Amino acid sequence: MPRVPRGAPFDERGNRLRGVLDLAAGRYPGFLFGRPVGDILPVFHFHETTAAALEPAFAYLRDNDYRTVGTDALARLVRDGIHPGPRTVMLNFDDAWASMWLVVGPLLEQYGLSAVTFAIPARIADAAGVRRTLADGPVDAEGADRAANPFATWPELRALSASGRVEVQSHSWSHSMVFSDSHAYDVVRPDYASEPVLVRPRVNASDPPEFLDPRRLGYPLFPRRSRLSSARRFQPDADACAALEQFVAGEGGAAFFDRADADAALGARLGAIRGTWEPDEARLRAIDHELARSRDELEARVGAPVRHICLPWGVTSRETGASLERLGYLTAFANRPAGRLAVAAGDDPFFLKRLHSRHIFALPGKGRRVFVTLA
């Protein structure tokens, strides 16, 4: 699970200590240590990628006669106890980055594999057509994944789905983090521009979602958690936030943060930021909206059923689980301190767990490499 910013409790974080604890608790499946796969279904997740990073894993699966399965097989295993058979794995690509179209799709075709991508409809742009892919010649997937619009477009997702190699499922409507504490710990500084796009907090409540822009120097930062967690959202006073931004702008903007007294000048002003807590009813509506709007938009835009989700950062809550059940989802990838990092018959369908893609090479086969890293 990717690391998340300040504010998340320990069980919503991914780090080396968490990996050590998972190891001690026996959460890693035995095949990582040289044993057989057994009756589990290994599920591996990827995010942004390049052809150079991806081809060794795909070649390993092909050369060792592994077969990839999709969400139908996943649901049959956990809900009906029907295993898809030996040497089967599932490949997940979270977020539907531009590289999903540029390199993943062509390489799936080349290696005879299939995958599921979990897309974020509120972050997907439309386009007049599709971009050239690796099948057409060299592409800069790494650059595309860092662009202003770093995700696959609607025409590209439709083409991936139509290829029969890629299932498009939900990664929530907006993949949002929200402020979860009323005590500001810092402000947006120039280095905030390096904050990953998907962990920048959401600053509005209506659609389309808006996320904290790095150019808003001086905007106060509060601890944050996933919108689908158990956290209630803190909404800082908009006028107070704007006043702090104006203060920083009046003191020189980015140059202000080079001053020795910058932190002292911000301290009292940060402590004065007030706000309101969202009502519980609003939080429940927001959770339902994230799950239902994502499903409906993907089905309308891509033209294929959506009954499966990967919850952002693997974070869930009792309310999210109830909403998934009510809305007709069949499975959800989430995380919690208990349970093996693989999928097996009888698992809670809304708490399914995965492994990082680097562990593909621990699968039995020629050139096998056993467990070498924790997090």
N, C-alpha and C positions, 0 to 999 in steps of 0.2 A: 504494500500500500504506500503511495507516495507520501512524503512528509507534508505536513500542513502547518500553517502559521500559528503564532501564539494564540492560545485560548482553548485549544482542543484538549480534552482530558486524555490520559495516557492510552486508553483503549481505542482512541480514534487517531492515534499517531502511528507512523511507521519509522522505525529507527533501529540502530544496531542492538540496543538493549532489548527492544521488543523481539528481535530475531533470536537473541540468546535465550530469552524466556520461552519462546516458541519451541526452540530446540530442546530445552530442558523438559518441557511439558509433553514432548513427543508429538507435536503437531505436524512435523514434516513427515511425509509418507516414506515408507521404507525404501522405495526404489532410488531415492536420492543417496542412499548409503550402500548401493550395490545389490539390494535385494530385488525380487520380482515385483512387478506392478500390482499383481493380485486383482482384487475385485473392484478397484476404484477406477474412476475416469479422471485422468490428469487433465486439468484445464490450465492453460498458460496465457498470461496476458502481456500485451505489448502496448506501447504508446507511439510517440513519434519514432520514425525509423528511416533507415536508408537501405539501399540494395546491398551494400557491403555488410551491414549488420544482419540483414535478414537471410541472405542466401545460405550461409552455413547452417542455420537452424532448419530451413526448408530442405536442404540437401540431406541433412541427417535423418529427417523424418522419411523422406522418399527412399533413401538408400537402405533404410532399415525396415521398410515395408509397413510404416505406420499409416493409418487411415484417419482422416479427420471427420468429425461428426458435428452436427448443429444442435439447435435448441430443441428440436423434437426429440432427439435421442437423449438429451439432457433431462427433459421433463419425464420421459418414460422411465429413466433410471431412478430418479429421486421419488417420483410419485407412484410408479407401478412396479419398481424393482426389476426392470428389464435392462440388463447390461448390453451395451452395443457390441460387445465382442472383444477379443484380444487385439492388442496393438491398435487401440483407438485412443485418440486424444481430441481435445477441443482447443481451438485457437481463438483468442479474443483480442480485438484491437480497440482500445478505449479512445473515445473522443472524436473519432473519424477525422483525424488530421489530414492535411493535404496529401501527405505521403501515402495515405490509404489508397488514394486514387492513383498517384503518380508511380508508386513502386509496388505496393502490396498486391493490388489487383492483378497486374501483369505477372508477378512472380507466383501467385497462387495458380494461375493458369499454366504457367511454365512447369511447375512442379506437381501439378495434379492434386492440389490441396484445396480446402475450403476454410472459411473463417466467419466469425461474427464480429461486426463492428457496432459499437454502442455510440450512437450519435446524439448530439445536443441540438435540437431543432432551433432554439432561440438564437443560436450562434452561427447558424448556417445561412449563407447568402445564396441568392439565385444568380444565374448567369445565362448568357445567351447560348453557350455551348460548353464543351468539355475541353480540358487542357490536354496537350500531348503527354504521353506516358512513357515509361521505360521501354515499352514495346515499340515506340517510334524512334527512340534514340536516347542519348544521355539527358537526364533531368536533374535539377537541383532540388531534391526533396527536402534537404536540411534547410535551405533558404526558404522554401515555401512554407515549412512548418514554423518559421519565425516571422512570417510576413504579417502585415496589418490584419489580413483575413486569413488565418492559418489553417482553415478547415476545408475539407472537401465541400463542393457546392451541391445544390440540389440535383442538377443534371448528372453530376458524377455519381452521387449516391444511387440515383435511379439506374444508371448504367451498371454499377457494381451489383445491384440487386438482380437486374435482368440477366447478368452473366451466369447466374446459378452458382457462383463461387462464394458470394458474400451475402450473408443475412444482415439486414439493418435492423437493430433493436434499440431500445431506449437507454439513454444515459441521463435521464431527467430532462425537464424542459429547458432549464437555464444553467445547470451545474453551478449553483450559487453558494457562496459563503455569506453569512450575515453576521453583523456585530452581536455578540452574546454577553457583553459585560458593559457596565456604565462607566468604567474607569479608563479614560484614555491613557495610553502608555507612550504614545509618540505621535508624530505627524508625518505626512507624506514629504519625504526628502528627495533630493535628486536621484539617490540610488534606488528609490522605489521603482524606477523604470525597469529594473532587472527582475522585479517580482513576476513570477509566472502568470500568464493571462488568466488561468483557471483558478487562481487563489486570490485574485483581487476581489474585495468585497462588493456586494451589490449595494447600491446607494438609493435605489427607488423601490417602490412596492408594486407598481403596475407594469403592464407590458407596453412597449418592449423593455426588457430589463436594461439597466444601465449599471456599469461597473466603474469603480474608482479609477479615474484617469491619472496617470503619473504626472500630468501637467498641473494638477491641482495641488501645488506645493502649499503646505501648511494645513491641509485637511486633516483633522484628528483621526488617529487610528485607535481602534478598540480591539480587544480580543475577539476572535471570530470562530464560528463553527459552521458546519454544513447546514443548509436550509432543511435537510431531511433528518437532522439529528433531533435530540430531545430539547435543544436550546430554544428559549424564547428570544425573540429579536429585540435588541435595543436600537432605537431610532434617535440619533442625536439631533438636537435642534438645528434646523437648516440655517437659520440666521446666525447662530453662534459659530457654526462651521465656516460660513462665508466670511464672517468677521475675522477669523483666524487666518484664512487664506489671504484676505486683504492686508492684514498686518504683515505677513511674510512678503507679499508683493511690494508693499510700501517700504520694507526694509532691505530691498534689493533682490528679492526672489531667490534664485539658487545661491547667489553669493552670500546671502544671510547665513547659510548653514556653515560657512567657513569661519564665522566669527567665534571667538572664544566664549562669548557670553550667550550664544544662541540658545543653548538648553535652558539656561536660567531665565532668559526672556520668554521662553515658551512655557515654562513650568506653571506659573500662576494662571496663565490663560487656559492651559489644558485642564487644570483643575476646576475651572469655571464652566466647562461644557456640560450642559444639562440635556435631557431628552426624555423620551417616553418608552415604555415597554409595550409591545404589541399584546393585545388580548389573546387569550388561549384560542378563542374562536377564529381569530385571524390567522394564527399559526396553523391550525388544522386546515383551514381553507387553502393556505399557501402550499401545504404538503399535497393535498388533493390536486391542486392546480399543476404542480410540478410533474405529477405522475400521469394525470389524465390528459393534459394538453400535449405532453410529449408523445404519448401513444397516438392521440388523434391526429396530430400534425404529421407524424411519420407515416401513418397509414394513408393519409390523404395525399401526401407528396410523393411517396415511394411506391405505393400501391401494393403493399404486402402487409400481412397481419403482424402486429406487435403485441407480444404477450410475455416478453422477457426484458429484464432490466439489469444493468450494472449500476449500483448506487454510488454516486460520486464519493471518492476516497474510501469506499467500503463502509460508509457510515449510515446507520439506520436508527430507528427508534421504534418503540411500541406503536406509536401513532402511524408511522410510515408502514409498518407491517400490516396494520389493520386496513390502511388505505389500499395497499397492494392487493390484499384479499378481496376487498370490496369492488375494486376496479377490474378484476378478472385476470390479473397477471398470474403466470404460472410459476416462474422462478425469478429469483433475484440474487445477484452476487453481492454479498455484504461481508462483514467481518465481525468477529467477537473473540474474546480470549480463549474460548474453548473450541474444540473440534479440529479435525485434521484438515490440512491445506490441500484438499482434493475433494472430489464428489463421489458419493457412494449411495447405494440404495438406502432409503429411509432417512436421509438427511433432511433437515428443515429446508423446504424449498425456497424460503426467503432469507436463508443464511448460508448460501453456498460459497465455497472458498476456492481460491486459485493460487497458482504459483507464478513467480516471475519467469519470463521466457528463457532466461539463461539456464534454467533447470531442464530444458529440453534435452540437453546433452547427457543428463543422468539416466535417461530412459535406456533400458537394455538394448544393446546393439553394438555394431562395430564402431570403434572409436569412442566408446562410452567414457564419460568423465563424471566421477561421483561428486557428492556434495562438497563445494569449496567456499561458499560464502553464506552469510546469514541474512543480510538485509538488502 
